[in-house]
Amino acid sequence: MRGDASRGAEWHWLWNAYVVGLCLTAMIAVFLLDHRVPGDLPLAIAALAGIVVCVLALGRRVARLPEGDWRTFVFVGVVVALWTLALWASPVSVAAVPAIYPLVFSTLSLGTALVVTTAINLIPLTLVLLTQGIRSPNVSMAIAFTLIGLVATPIIGTVIMTSMKQRRELAAVIAELAATRAESARLSREAGAAAERERLAREIHDTLAQGFTSIVALAQAVEPELDTDTAAAKQHVELIRTTARENLAEARVMVAELTPTALHGGSLRSAIQRQCDRLSDESGIAATMRVDGDLPALGMAPDVVLLRATQEAFANVRKHSQATTVAVELSAADHFVRLTVADNGIGLSESHCDGFGLRGMRARVAQVGGTMAVSPTVGGGTTVTVEVPA
């Protein structure tokens, strides 16, 4: 019932002014012409005033009711009855008939409205014949008015109702478009929020979580060294302090702008070298790095991807590889830069599946149009290869 939902929207205050104005004009005509066309003046004026009251009190409300509602038939019936009473009291009240048509067409279905308006057009002629007879001098005029009404009313009414229906349908389409836009905006906001949550999860996993993992591992290493190797314990405590400070700095920057602190004030090469040094200091794994001399500048986004990939690869080396050496290589090729992290550990199991870290790494790489592969290292171990566009 989409059309019913907006019925009555076309009932503008000008319709009230139109109906009231015609009824008042008819009242004045009845009063001024009473000496030429005598009748029951008070009854005619009272009946026409009753139409005005009905329209002002109920017109807009009734126009909003669904088609076929019994209240619309009662409203139209009362208005037509009042006009018929006024016409019976004074034939001059026929001047108010144009005020009846919009009430009928705006409240009833087209078919019903055409039937009702046809009956309304026949009422003046019927009353003349019943009250004055067929020989009345007013018969010819009544026939002329009836014929005009029978021809003009269906055409004008159909045009008006078609226009009103089109306006209702247009209003419904506009409302649906507005609702669709609002829903699209809501879904877009939710998708953006989900993407942001995923991005933050990757950032936290690749930075803070790995830093805390290092702190835990170093703390566990310090405990047995306190009594046996004070120098090593002090070194590990210093690494704990350094890692904690870097984690704090990373958290502050993440809140501010989510740009890795490792890349602040330095190149990608130096940032990865610091990661290699840290891995060696924390775990004793020998981490080496080789960089092509003609490595092109990439920009912040690819640099972040390669740095995070290195951090994730090192985290997996610590946790799972049981490796003693790790080799990192940054090289340039046609239109891309390749990062390779290869260890000599136990390699991937046959049942291996990507965890959150590797999935996050693949997502990061894909965001900059790059590719990533995880494969066995020749001679044993695992190799992670990341390529990003240059």
N, C-alpha and C positions, 0 to 999 in steps of 0.2 A: 504494500500500500504506500509506495514512495510518493505518489502524487497526492494522496490524502494528507500526508504529513505536512504539506506546505499549502493546503487549501486555505483560502482566506487571506493569504499574503497580499493579494492584489486589492483587497478591500481598503482602499485609501480613504483618508478623510474627505477627499473630494467627492467620493461616491455619496457620503452622508450629505455633503453640501448640495449635490445634485438632486437627491431624492427630496430633501427638506425644501429646497428652493422650488421644485416643481409643485410640491404639495401646497406650499404657501401661495404660490402663483395661482393654483387652482382655487384656493380659499378666497383670494381676492377677486378672481373672476366670478365665482359663485355669488359673492356679495355685490359686485358691481352690476352683474347681469340679472339679478333676481327680479327686477321690475320687467325685464323682457322675457326671461325664461323663469317663471315663478316656480318655487318648490319649497321644501322644508329647509330653510336656510340654516337654523341651528344644528339640525341633524347632519346635514352635509358637511358643515365645518367641523363638527365633533368627530365624524368618521375620518375625515382627512387628517385631523390632528392626531387621531389614534394611530394612523399609519406612521406619522412622524415619530411618535413616542416609541412604537415598536422598532422602527429602524434605528433610532439613536440608542435604544437600550439593548437590542438583541442582534442588530444586523451583522456586525463584525464577528460576534461570537458564533452565530448560526453559520456564517460563511466558512468558518473553520471546521465545521463538523464534517465527517465522512459522507460521501454520496450514499443516499439511501437511508440515512438516519431519520427516524420518525419525527424528530424535533424540527427538521427542515420542512417537512410536509405540513406540520402544524403551523409553523411560522408563515409559510407561503399562503396556507389556507386562511389564516387570520387576516393577513394583509389584503388578499383578494376579496375576502368577505367584507372588510371595512370599505374598500373602494367600491364594491358593488352596492353597498348600503348608501354610500355618498352619491353614487350615480343614480340610484333609485330616488334619493331625496332631491337631487338637482342634476339634470342632464349636463350642466356645465362642468360637473366633476370629471367628465371624460378627459379634460385637460391634464389630469394627473396620471393618465395611463402610461406615458413614457417613464414615469418613476417606478412603475411596477416591474417593467422588463428586466432591468439589471438585478433586481432582487431575486427574480426567478432563475435567471441564467447563472448567477453566482452561487446559488445554493443547491440546485438540482442538476441531475445529469442532463446531457444534451437532449436525448430522446424525450425524457419526461418534461424538460423545460419547453420543448417545441409543442408538445401536447397541451401543456398548461397555458402557454401564451396564445395558442390558437383558440382555446376556450375563452380566454380573456378578451380576445378581439371580437368574439361573437356575442359577448355579454351586452354591449350597448344596443346592437340591433335587436337582440332578444327582448330587452326591456322596453324598447320603443314599440315593438309589436305587441307585447303583453299589456302595456299600459295605455297605448294610444291607438292600436289597431293598424291594419295594413294601409288604411287610407290617410294616415297621419302625414302631414307635410314634412315631418322630420325623417321619414323612412328613407328617402333618397340620400340625404346627407349621412344617415347611419350606415347605409350600404356602402357609400363611398369610403367612409372611414374604415369600415370593416375590411374592404378589399385592400386598401392601402396597408393596413396592419397585417393582413394575411400574407401579403407579398413581401413586405419590408422586414417584418419581425424575424422570420426564420433565417433570412440571409444575414442580417445584422447580428442576430444572436449567435449564429454559427461562427461568424468571424470573431466575435468577442470571445466565445468559449475556446475556440482554437488557439487564439492568442494567449488567453489565460493559461491553457494547458501547456503551451510551449514555454511560457515563462516559469511555470511550476517545474517542468522537467529541467529547464536550464538551471534554475535555482538548486534543484536536487543534484544535478551534475557538478555544479560549483561546490556544493557542500561535500560531495564525495571526493572531489579533487582536494579540497582543503583537508579532509580527514586523511586522505592518502598521503599528502605531503607531511602532515603531522606524524603519521605512523612511520613514514620514511625517515623523517628527522630523528624520531625516537630510536629506530633500529640503527641508524648511522651513529648516534651517540653511544648506544650499547656496544656496537662493533668497535668503535674507537676506544671505549673504555676497556673492552676485552683485549684489544691489541696492546693497549698501554700496560695492562696488568701483565700480559705475557712478556712484554719487553722489560718491564721492571723485574719480573721473576728471573729473566735471563741475566740482567745486570747484576742482581744480588747473587745469583748462583756463580757467576763468573768472577766476582770481585770479593764481596764480603764473606760469602760462605767459604770460598777457598782460603781467604786470609785466616778465618777462624779455624779451619782445618789445620793449617800450618801451625797456628798457635798451640792447638791441642797436641799435635805431634811433637812439637818442640818441648812443651811442658812435660810430656811423658818421657822424653829423652833426658831432661835435666835431672829428674828425680834420682836415677841410679848414679849420676855423675857427681852429685853433691858430695859424696864421701870418697869417691875414687879419682875423679878428674875435675878439680875445681876450675881449671882454665877452660876446659870444654864446657862446663856448666855455665860459666860467666859468658862465654861466647853465645851459647844457646839462649841465655836470658836476654842478651843484647839483641839477638834476632827476634825474640818474642816482642821486645819493646819496639823494635823497628817495624815489625809486621803490624802490631797494634796501632802504631801511629799512622802507618800507611792506610790501614783499614779505616781509621777515623777520618783521615783526609779524603779517602774515597767516598765515605758516607756523606761528608759535607758537600763534596762536589756533586755527588749524585742528587742530593736534595736541590742544589743550586742549578745545575745544568746537565747533569749526566754525561759529562765528558771525562774520560779516564785521566786520573792524575798522572799516570805513567807517561802520558803523551804531552803533559804540560812542560813547556820549555825544553823539549828534546825531540829527537827523531824517532821513527818507528824502530830503526836499527838499535839505537841505544836502549829503548824501552824493552825490547825483546832480550837484549844482552843482560839487562838487569834481572829479567825473569830467569835466565839461565844461571846467573850467579846465585840467585836466591835458591834455586832448586839444588845446586851443588852444595851450598852452605847448609841447607836444612836437612837434606837426605843423604848426602854423600855421593849422589849419582853424578857422574862426570858429564856435564852438559857443555857442548861446544856449539859454535855458531859460525856459519859462513855466509857472506853476503856478496852478491855481485857488485862490482864497482859502478856499473852504469844503471843502478836501480832507479827507476823514475819516481818522481813525487806523485803520490796517490790522492791526497786529500784526507780530511778527518774521517769520513765514514769508512772507506776501505782500511785505513790504518787501525781504526777501532776493531773492525772485523778480524784482521790478522792478529792483533794483540790478544783479543779475547780467545781466538782459536788456539794460540800458543798457550795461554793460561789453562784452557780446558784440557788440552793435550797433556800438559805437565801434571795437572791434577789427576788424570787417569794413570799417568806413569807412576805417580806416588802410590796410588791406591791399589792398582791391579797388576802392574807389569812385572814387578820383581827385577827390573832392569838395573844395569850398572852404568850404562852409557846412554846418552841421548844426543842426537845430532840434529841441529836446526839449520835449515838452509833457506835463504831468501834469494830468489833468482827472477830475472826478467825474461819474458818471451814475447812472442808477437801479440801485442795489445793486451797483455795481462801480466800480473806478478804472481809468482807461485811461492807458497810457503810449504815447506816439508819438515815434519817433525817425525824422526825415526828413532825407535829405541831397540835394544837388544834383549827385551824381556821374553816372557813366556808366550806372547802372542794372543790372538783371539781364539776363544773356544768355538766349537762348532755350533753351539746353541746361543752364540752371542746375539744380543739385540741392543739397539741404541737406547741409552738411558736419557734422562732429562737433559744432561749436559750436551751430549752429541746432537740430540734433536734441536736444542737451542742453537748450537753452533751451525747446524745446517740452515736453520731459519735465518740467522744473521747473514750467512754467506749469500743466501738466495735474495735477501733484501737489496744487496748491492749488485745483483746480476752475476754472482760468481758460482763456483761449483766446489764440492768437497767430496773426498773419497777417503775411506779407511781400508787399508789393505795390509797383508803380511809383509814384514821386512825380509829381504833376502838374507838367509842365514839365521832367521829367528827374530821374533819381535813384531812390532806393529808400526805402520807408517800412516800418518795423517797428512793428506795433501789438500791444500786449499788454494784455489786460483780466483783472483778478483780482477776485474777489468782495469787496465791502466789508463 
